[in-house]
Amino acid sequence: MPLRDHRRRAAAAAGGRRPPVHPAPLNADPDDAVVLLVDDMPDNIAPLHDALDAAGYTVLVALDGQSALARAAQARPDVILLDALMPGIDGFEVARRLKADPELAQIPILFMTGLTETEHLVKALAAGGVDYVTKPVKPLEVMARMGVHLRAARQARLGALERQQARNALDAFGYATITVRARDGRLMWQTPLARELLRRHCDTESPITPEPVLQWLRRHLPEAQRQLEPPRLHLDQGPSRLTFRLHRRLGEEECSDDSPEGEWLIVMEESSDGSAIEALVSAFGLTAREAEVLYWVAQGKINRDIADILGASPATVKKHLERIHGKLGVETRTAAAAMAVNRVRALQRTS
């Protein structure tokens, strides 16, 4: 069934001549654009309604602010033409509520107003309007202005869709991404894989950014703002390691914060040293925990660091290390580390 016919069939639920359904938001043809026309005086908007209809737009009508909010939530129109002065909830309040809803905030709002004083026009723009036309409205002028904002809004949505697809594609290759606002440390966005990794490694949930990550980000902001890539952050948990790489600051079109620090896109990757630890178990007859201790000794970690990684005490790590020395037939930490490094390198050459 053609999209236009499908829209007409679903009309009754939204109270317009044609159906609301979710539009094809990236298509620039009028036939696929839904316009929500809001005015408490039907006679005032009849000529505009007919002109939009004749041009091929799907036109929905609301006669008060409450109905406008309900229709917008149901139909997700591409653009809203909004009367400024209405009884009850006026157009300014309608615009503010729409902009406060993340699902509706990107819909461009054009005010229709008989008020020409600067303070009223400023109020309309401050409430979230992108433009305004004065009454009595001229349909051709309205459509010309509306077309500009429709194209801009759809281009922005297309860019956002492409960025979302690119970010989600990282998940498929074992990477995960998060967005962190440096000013207050809020985790603004994350891919599904990032959510899983942060739960497992840091025991945190959005909007909380793990404290080590936040400290790392803020410490390296000066060099990052000079477009220098800072050192990567590594969080170790047993044989697994979670690596954080500061990718870039979000551009103005993506960033919801205009502070100098802004929002930063961070790429995460999980790696596992499980195969190396298994090789140490097999080669030297160690227990799994002894192999973990030896592995981190070979990585240059001191007992206190190893204890933190394994969730043990430094004294327990020391006892494991004494048993490791006995099984390897060595007397020093350095000699044990050298044997472990040689075994891991041999494994890497054969893998």
N, C-alpha and C positions, 0 to 999 in steps of 0.2 A: 504494500500500500504506500503511495507517495506520502512523504512527510507532511505536506500541506493538507492532504485529506485526513491523515491521522490526527492532526491538530484540530481540525474542524469537528471531528467526531467526539472529541473529549471535552467539548465546550461547556456543558452545563455546570460542571463542578466549580469553575472559576468565575462564572457570572459574566463572561464576555461573549461577544458574537462568535468568537473562535476559541479553540481549546488552549489551555495553558500548557500542558505537559512540559517536560524539561526540554528546552530548545537545543538545537545543535549550535552551541555557543561560538564555534570557530568558523562558521560559515557566514560570509558577509552579504549573502543575498537577502533582500527584504522578505522574500517568502519564508525564510527560516528565522526571522527576527520577531521576538515577542515584545510588544510595547505595552506597558501598564500606564493608563491614562487616569489621573486622579483629580477629580474636581467635584465640588458639592453642587454645582449648577450644570446639569446635563445639557441644557440648551447652549451654554457657553462653549462646550467642547464638541458639539455635534459636527460642525464643519471640519474641525481637525480630525475627528474620528473618521469621517468619510474620506478625507484626503489620504490618511494613512492606510485605510482599508483599500482604497483604489490603487495605492502604490505597492500593495502586496504584503504589507506588514500584518502580523497577527495582533489584533488590538483587544486588550482587556480593559475593563472599566471598573473603577471603584469610586463611590460617591462620598466617602468619609475616610478619616485617617485610620480607624480600626480595620475597616475593610481593606484598605490599601496594604496594611501590614500583613494581613492574612493572605491576600492574593499574592503578594510578593513572595511569601514563604512557600506557598503552594506551587506557583508557576515559575519561579526563578526567571523573571523577565530579563531581556537583554538591556533594556533602558526603561527609565521611569520618568514620565512627564508629570510634575507634581505641582498642584495649586498651593500657593503659600498660605493663604488665609482660608481656613475652613473652621466650622464650629467643632467643639470638642477637641480632638487631637489635631492641631494645625500642621501644616506642611513642614515647618521647621522641626517639630518634634518627631514627625514621621521619619524625616531624613536622619535625625540623630539616632533613632532606634535602629534603622536599617544599617547604618554604618557601624553600630555596636555589635551587630550580628556577623560573625566571621563568614557565614555562608552567603550573606547578602551584601557584604560591604563593598564588593568590587563592582556592583551594578551602578552605572553612571546615572545621576539624578539631574534632570534639567527642571528648574523651577519656572512655573508660569505665574507671573505676578503683575498686578496693577500698581504695585508700589515701586516708585522710581527713586525715592530718597536713598542716598548712599548707605545710610545705616541699615536699611532693610536689605539692600543687595549684599552688603557685607555679611549680614546675619544669615542670608541664604547660603552663601559660599562657606561660611564657618560651620553651618549645620551639615555640610557634606555635599552640597551641590557642586557640579562641575561647570554649570553654565545657567543662564536664565534668559527667558524671553518675556517681553512685556505684553500685557493684554491691551486691546484685543489681539489675540495671537494671529499670526500670518502663517498658514500651513506650510507654504514653501520655505519660509525662513526656519520654521521649526524643524522640518525634515533635513534641511541643509546642515543646521547645527547638530542635530541628532546623529546624522551620518558620520560626522567627524568623530564624535565621542564613541560611537559604536565601533568604528574601525580601531580606534586607540585601545578601547577596552578589550576587544577581541585579540588584538596583537599582544597585549600584555598577558592575557590568559594563555595564548599559544606559547609565549616564552616561558611562562610558569609551568605549563604542561611538559614542555621539552626538558626543562631543568629537573622536574620531578622524575621523568623517565630516565634521565641520565643518572640521577642519584640512586634510584632504585636498581638500576643496572649494576651498580657497584656491589650490591648485595649478592648478585648472582656469581660474582667472582671472588667472594670471600671477604669483601671490604664492607665497611659500614660507615655511615656518615651522621654527624650531629651538627646542629647549629647552636652556638652558645653566645649569649649577649654578655659582653665583657663588663658592662657597667654594674650589673647586679648579679651576674653569674647564673642567670636563668637559662635552662636548657629549653630552647625555643622549638626545636624540631629534631626528629630522629627517624631513621629508617627502621623497619622491623628487625633487621639483624642487629642494629646498634642497640635497640631496646633489650634484646636478649643478652648481648654481651655485657652491657652495663649491669644488668641484674645479676649475672653470674660472677663477674669479676669484682664489681664494686658494691653490690647490694643496694643500688639506688634506683629510683624511678623518676621519670620526668614529672615536674620541671626542675628537679634537683640535679645539678652538675656535680660529679664526684669531686671532692675537695682537692685531691692531687692534680686533677685535670685543670681545675680553675686556677690553682696556684701557678701551674706551668704556663697556662695561657697568659695570665697577667704579667708574669715575670718576663716573658718574651715578646710582649706587645710592641715595645719600641723598635726592635729589629724587624718584626713582622710588618709594621706600618711603613718601614723603609723597603718593603718587598724583599727582605732577606729571610730565607727559610731557617727557622730556629731548630735546635736539636730536637729529636723526637723523644716523646715520653714513653717509657716502658713500665707497665705494671705486671709483675710476675705473680702467678698463683699456681703453686705446685709446678708441674711440667709445662703449664700453659703461660703464654705471654701475650698481653694486649698492648699493641703499639698505637700511639696517637701521633698523627702528623697534621700540623697546622697548614691547611690548604690555601685559604684565601679569605679576605674580608668580603662579605656580600656586597654587591653593587647596590646603588640607590634604588633600582627597580625591584630588588629582592628584599632590601633591608627595611624593617619596620621601625628602626631606631636611628635617629639622626645625630646621636652623640658621636664625639670623635672616636671613641673606642668601637662602637658599632657591634655588629654580629659577625661571628667567624665560623666558617665551615671547617670542621675537623674530620679527617678520615681516619678510621680505625681498622686495624687488622689483627686477627688472632693467629698465633702460631703455637705449635706444640712441640715440645722436646721429648715426647713420650718414647719415640723410637730410640733416641740416644740413651735414655734411662734404662730401657729394656736391654740394650746392648751391654750396658755396664753390669746389669744383673747377671746376664749370661756369661760374660767374660770373666768376672771376678768372684762369682758365687755370693753376691751381695743380696740382702733383702731389698725390697722395693724402696723402703724409706732410706736405707743406707745408700742406695744408688742415687736417690734424689739429692742427698747431702753431698755426695761426691761430685755430682754433676754441677751443683752450684759452687762448690769449692773450685772446680775447674773454670768456672766463669768469673772467678776473682772475688766472690762474695765472702764477707767475713761471717763469723758465727751468728752475730746478732741479726744481720740481714737474712741469713738462711732461716733463722728461727721465725722471723716475720713472714717470710714466704711460705713456710711449711706449717705455720700456726703452732709452733712448739716453743720451748724455752731454749736459750743459749746453752744451758747446762746439758739438755737432752741432745742437742746437736753435737756438743763436745764428746759425749759418750758414744754417739754413732761414729764420730770421726776416729775415736780410739779403736773401735772394732774394725773399721775400714783399714786402718794402718796394719792391723794384725793380719787381715785377710789378704792384703796386697803385699805384705812382707816389706813394708817401708816404715821409716821412722819420722818422716817429716810431711807436712801438709803440701809442700812444693812437689815432692816426689809423687805423692798420690795424685795431685792435680795433673802432673805431666803424663802419668799412665792413662788417666781418664781422657785427656786431650788426644793422645795418640789413638785410643780406641774409637773415639767419636769421629776423628778424621778418617780413619780406615772405613768406618761405616758410611761416611759421606761419599768416599771415593767409589764404593761399590753400589751405592743407591742410584 
